[in-house]
Each structure stands twice: as C-alpha cells, then as structure tokens.
Amino acid sequence: AQERTVTGKVSSDDGFPLPGVNVVVKGTSNGTITDSNGSYSISVPASGATLVFSFVGFTTQEVEVGAKALIDVQLATDVTQLSEIVVTAQG
C-alpha cells in the first residue's frame, strides 16, 4: 500500500497553537501528537484516509485527507467537557 505524508498545524478557535493534540488516522493505531508550535506530520494511506484530531477541553474533529498534503485545523472549545471542581480540605 502506498503511503504519503500529511503535515499541518492545529490551533484553538482563538488562533493559538495547541501542543499535545492527538492526531490519528481513523480506524488505525497510526498516530502522532502536535509539537510545541501545534505542528504535526503523519503518514497516511494514499487514498481514503480520515484524520481525527482530539484534545481535552476541545471538540474532536475529523477531516478527510483526499488529495491534500497540508491540513490546518482549528479546534473549538467544548464547554460541555469543562466543569468546575471544588476541593475541600478537612483538618
């Protein structure tokens, strides 16, 4: 099977780069994470690949690769995942 490399950047909806975002080829264990600048590089099958971008506190996004070699993604904040935590110390 032929493979090719797809690169890009992942940022938040306010434009800041997101380091540590999981980037996985859907249906496989082939994945990577973004670097400190939000950049990634991943090997994908020549056809029919879909990339899944996931990060805590942000909505998961799926992007079909198609013929693209550069895919930049903006992840939206997922307010349903963010909740308040109260820590109570008893002495």
C-alpha positions as CSV (number, residue, x, y, z in Angstrom):
1,A,0.0,0.0,0.0
2,Q,1.3,3.4,-1.0
3,E,1.7,6.0,1.8
4,R,2.3,9.7,1.8
5,T,2.9,12.4,4.4
6,V,0.4,15.0,5.5
7,T,1.5,18.0,7.6
8,G,-0.2,20.9,9.2
9,K,-0.9,23.0,12.3
10,V,-3.6,22.7,14.9
11,S,-4.8,25.8,16.7
12,S,-7.5,26.8,19.1
13,D,-10.5,28.8,17.9
14,D,-8.8,32.0,19.1
15,G,-5.7,31.3,16.9
16,F,-3.2,30.0,19.5
17,P,-1.2,26.8,18.6
18,L,-2.2,23.7,20.5
19,P,0.7,21.4,21.6
20,G,0.0,17.8,22.5
21,V,-3.1,17.3,20.3
22,N,-3.7,13.7,19.3
23,V,-3.7,13.2,15.5
24,V,-4.8,9.7,14.4
25,V,-5.6,8.0,11.1
26,K,-9.2,6.9,11.7
27,G,-9.6,3.1,12.1
28,T,-5.9,2.5,12.7
29,S,-3.4,2.9,15.5
30,N,-1.2,5.1,13.4
31,G,-1.0,8.5,15.2
32,T,1.2,11.4,16.4
33,I,0.9,14.4,18.6
34,T,1.5,18.1,17.8
35,D,4.7,19.8,18.8
36,S,5.1,23.0,20.9
37,N,4.1,25.1,17.8
38,G,1.0,23.0,17.1
39,S,2.6,21.4,14.0
40,Y,2.3,17.7,13.1
41,S,3.5,15.3,10.4
42,I,1.8,11.9,9.8
43,S,2.0,9.1,7.3
44,V,-1.4,8.3,5.7
45,P,-2.6,5.7,3.1
46,A,-2.6,7.1,-0.5
47,S,-6.4,7.2,-0.6
48,G,-9.4,7.1,1.7
49,A,-7.8,8.4,4.9
50,T,-9.5,10.5,7.5
51,L,-7.6,12.2,10.3
52,V,-9.1,12.5,13.8
53,F,-7.9,15.5,15.9
54,S,-8.7,15.3,19.7
55,F,-7.6,17.3,22.7
56,V,-9.0,17.6,26.3
57,G,-11.4,20.5,26.5
58,F,-11.9,20.8,22.7
59,T,-14.4,19.1,20.4
60,T,-13.0,16.2,18.4
61,Q,-12.7,16.9,14.7
62,E,-12.5,14.6,11.7
63,V,-11.0,15.7,8.4
64,E,-10.9,13.8,5.2
65,V,-7.5,13.9,3.7
66,G,-8.4,13.5,0.0
67,A,-5.5,14.8,-2.2
68,K,-4.4,17.4,0.4
69,A,-0.8,17.4,1.7
70,L,-1.3,20.3,4.1
71,I,-4.2,20.3,6.6
72,D,-4.5,23.1,9.2
73,V,-7.2,22.6,11.8
74,Q,-8.9,24.9,14.3
75,L,-10.4,23.1,17.3
76,A,-13.4,24.7,19.0
77,T,-13.6,24.8,22.8
78,D,-16.0,22.1,24.2
79,V,-17.8,23.8,27.1
80,T,-19.7,20.7,28.0
81,Q,-16.4,19.0,29.0
82,L,-15.2,21.8,31.2
83,S,-16.7,21.7,34.6
84,E,-15.9,23.3,37.9
85,I,-14.0,21.2,40.5
86,V,-14.2,22.1,44.2
87,V,-11.6,20.7,46.6
88,T,-12.4,20.8,50.2
89,A,-9.7,20.2,52.8
90,Q,-10.7,18.9,56.2
91,G,-8.2,19.3,59.0
